[in-house]
Amino acid sequence: MLISTEEPWTSEQIENAYFADFQGTSKDIESTEGGLLWAELEALHCCLFVFTSCVNDLLDIISDFAHETTKNNFWARINEIKQDEYSNKVRKNIFCSAAAAMALVDHARRFFDKYPVCLYKEKIIESFGGSGIHDFVQGLRNYIVHVKIAEANWQINYDFVNGKREVKFLIKTDSLLEYKMWNSKAKSYINENYPHIDVYKIYLSYLEKVEKFHQWHKSKVISQYSECISRYFKYKKCLNKLKNKISWNLIFQQIQNVDDPYVYLSQYLSSIQLEEILSYEYKSKEQIDRVIEIIDINKACDDSLREKAHLLIMKSNKA
């Protein structure tokens, strides 16, 4: 087992371990310091993806409603159910976005406890400032869970002079302040936005701040923990190269009795790559080498395998 030997591991050690226990070797590599860190970072960014998806869904619903209101018959009595559906969709996505924001904050905090980076807390202050928007969005989840779904309504403003219209989805601040558990920053933010909170404006601003912060954070993690991350991906590259080498041999075994191995090209190449391949002389050494270069991303096809490929293609060419 790899895990029983001291790091760093050589490609020879990984190869020997793989043929002795291929499943155990993969697990050993994933359980290294870099493997565990990267898995945690991927989990954090999965949570970020959920949050951004929820917020974008919320923003899309509000934008869709604004577009629907331009249609002549939208406000007709027969469409009242459709109007209510939009309102309910927005409320649902406010809840989902607030819950996802809270989950992301918890995940980020746990990740920082395990893998701290320099200037993390300072960057939070720089990213979200003292406006209270960060505290408000977090607190909104608790408000929804413990009090009620936020009371919100549409507001449509017309600027007849400039010929513009603006559609907003607003939460009443008086309703929010019925909840007594807001922290001081969130409460100040609510009061500063009296009498209504503009849902679209707040979540768009918060989304931009969150994405920018996590871009910085991921870059900082990669930089600060580069040694163990680099070692982990070096192990993975070695393992993938070994797996691909085995795959090359399997491919050659499968096509050695095929009249024309080129029939499989479309399974491995995109249309653009195929066009490039066809620019070479048909079944020439240069063409075969270029096919291998495109497919062999882990550089597993060594000289002996390359020679085997040349012989197989040439054999089919003569046939």
Secondary structure, DSSP 8 states (H G I E B T S, - for coil): -GGGS-SS--HHHHHHHHHH-HHHHHHHHHTSHHHHHHHHHHHHHHHHHHHHHHHHHHHHHHHHHHHHTTSTTTTSGGGHHHHHHHHHHHHHHHHHHHHHHHHHHHHHHHHHHHS--TTHHHHHHHHHTTSSHHHHHHHHHHHHHHT-S--EEEEEEEETTTTEEEEEEEEEHHHHTT-TT--HHHHHHHHHTTTEEEHHHHHHHHHHHHHHHHHHHHHHHHHHTHHHHHHHHHHHHHHHHHHHHHHHHHHHHHHTT-S-GGGGHHHHS-HHHHHHHTTS-TT-HHHHHHHHHHH-TT----HHHHHHHHHHHHHHHH-
